[in-house]
Amino acid sequence: MNDFFDTNYESTRLNQLSKQCLSDVKITGEIYFGAIGGENRLDFASWFFNNEAQEKINESGYKDFLLNLLDSLIIYRSNHKQEFSRSGIVKIKESLASIEWIKDGEAEALADIKKSTILQ
């Protein structure tokens, strides 16, 4: 294993995936994700998109590819002892993705809050 943490790896992979799957569409939304158990692996992802965008995400294969990528990124960051490595938010604006890593456990709580405000 390479001990060097590549700070550009995450954004490069997200951009490659967006170009591969979402180049024909313009979608905007967020995915809250994280590892819950003791293992540094993806346990949940909450998707917040309108119905049309969610359909395009599913049809393009982006959802499955992104879930696999997020699992890999959690493992990568954990193996490199990064401070925030188990929870985050993928923000997609007009089909361009960025990732924000947050404190362990916060993504699930933030997703629950967002779900409750949407249902009201």
N, C-alpha and C positions, 0 to 999 in steps of 0.2 A: 504494500500500500504506500502511496505517496503521502508524506507527512505535510506537504504544502497544501494549504487551503486556498483554492482558487475563488477569489471574490467575484469573478465574472461568470462563473459556471452556471449559477442559478438563472440569471437574466438571459444568458445565451440560450440555455435549454428552453426556457419559457418562450422566448421569441421564435426559436426554431419550430416549436410545437404550434404556436399561434399561426405562423406562416403556412405550415403544413396543413392545418385543419380549418382555419378560420379566414383564409385569405379572401374568400368571396363574400363574406358577410361582415356586418358591423353590429357587434353585440356589446352590451355593457352590463356589468354585475359583479358579484363578489362570491368567493368561496372561502368559508371559514373551515379550517382543518386542524387536526392535531393527533397526537399520540396520547392515549389515556393511561394505559397500563404501564408496567415496568419496562416493557420492551420498547425500543426506539423504532416503532413502526407505525404507519398511518392506521388510526382506529376509526376516525370519523371525518366526514366532509359534509358541510351544509351549504347547499347551492342557493344563491339568491339572484334569480333572473326572471324576466317575464316569460310567459309560456312560449312565445314564438322563439325567443333566444334559446330557451332550454331545449326545445325541439331541434334546433339547428346544432346545438352542442352534442346532443345524443346522436343525431344522424351522421355527423362528421367524424365520430370516433374520438373527439377531443376529450370527452369526459373520462373514458377508460384510460387514454394515454396520460392525461393529467393526473389521475389518481396514482398511476404507477410512478410517474415522475415525482409527485409529492412524497410518496413512500421512500423513494431513492434519496431525495433531498434531506429528509429527516435522518436517514441512516448516515448520509455523507456528513451533515453538520454535526451529528452526535459523535461520529468517529473522529472528527477534528476538534472536538471539545469546544464548539461554539456556544456562547452564552445562551442564545435563544435558538433552540434546535428542534423543539417538539410541537410548537403551535404557531399558526400564522394565518394570514389572509392573502389570498390571491385576488387582486383587483384587476378587472378587465374593463377597459374603456375603449370603445370602438375597435374591439378585437385585439388590442395591444395589452399584454399582461405584465403585471409587476407583482412582486411578492414582498410582504412585510412580515418579518418574524417577530413574535410577541412572547411575553412571559408564559411559561408552561401553565396550561390550564385556562388561560384567558380566552382562547378562541371558542371553546365550548360555551362558556358563560356569555360571551358577546353574541354568539349565534342564537342562543336562547332568548336573549333580550330582543334581538332583531326579529325573530319569529313572533314574539309576543306583540311587538308593535305593528307588524304586518297584519296579524289576525284581528286587531282592534278596529 
